[in-house]
Amino acid sequence: MDKEIYLERPVEWAEKKSTISLKSISEGYENPQIFISKTTQEEIQADLSFVTHGGVKHYSVVVVKNEHQKNNY
């Protein structure tokens, strides 16, 4: 399932907040910054990021549950 369809509501919510910059992997927005893990060298990118007028940075990742995945607990 494509998680981009679930990004619409969080982006709308963030647009209503008092933000300085809003970035999203959604079409029409600049992509959020990519971070590289020092231990695994894996690239990590948030689905949504923004900075409030107070200077607080927010990073969000949208996770879609896979109903066919087994729990290995």
N, C-alpha and C positions, 0 to 999 in steps of 0.2 A: 504494500500500500504506500502511495506517495505521500510523504509528510508535508509537502508544500501546500496542500489544500488545507491543512490544519494551521498554517502560519498566518492565515488571513486575520483571525480574531486577535491573536497576540499583537500583531502589527497595528491593528486598529486601536487596541488598548494603549499601546505605547505612544501612538500619535496623539492621543488625547492628553497624555501626561506632559508636563513642562520639561521638554528635552532640548538639548543642544544639538545632538546628532543622533540620527536613527539609521542603523545599518541592518540589512537583512539579506538572506540568500534568496528572497523573493524577487521576482522580476520587477524592475523599476527602482531598485535600491542598490546602493553601493554594498559590496560584500563586506562582512565583518572581518576583522584582522585574524590571520592564521597564526597560531602559536605552535611551537615545536617542543615536545616533551624532551627534557634533557636525558631521561633514563631510557626511553624507548625510541626516540627520534620520530615518533608518530606525530603527524600533523593534526591539530585540533582546531576546529572552527565552530563558533557558536552559530545558531540559526538566526539569532536576533541579538543585537547589542545596541545600547544607547547610553548617553551620558545626561544626567539631570543638571539643572542650573546650579545645584549645590556641588557639582563636580563628582558625584557618585557614579561609578561605572556599573552597568548591569549587563550580564551575559546570560542568555537563555538558550536552552536546547530543547527542541520538541521531540518527544519520544512517542512512538506509535507502538502499542502493544500488539504482539503477534499471538493470536489466540491458539495457534497450532504448535507453539513452542512448549516443550516438556520442561517441567521443573525438576532439577537435579538436586534437590535438597534432601 
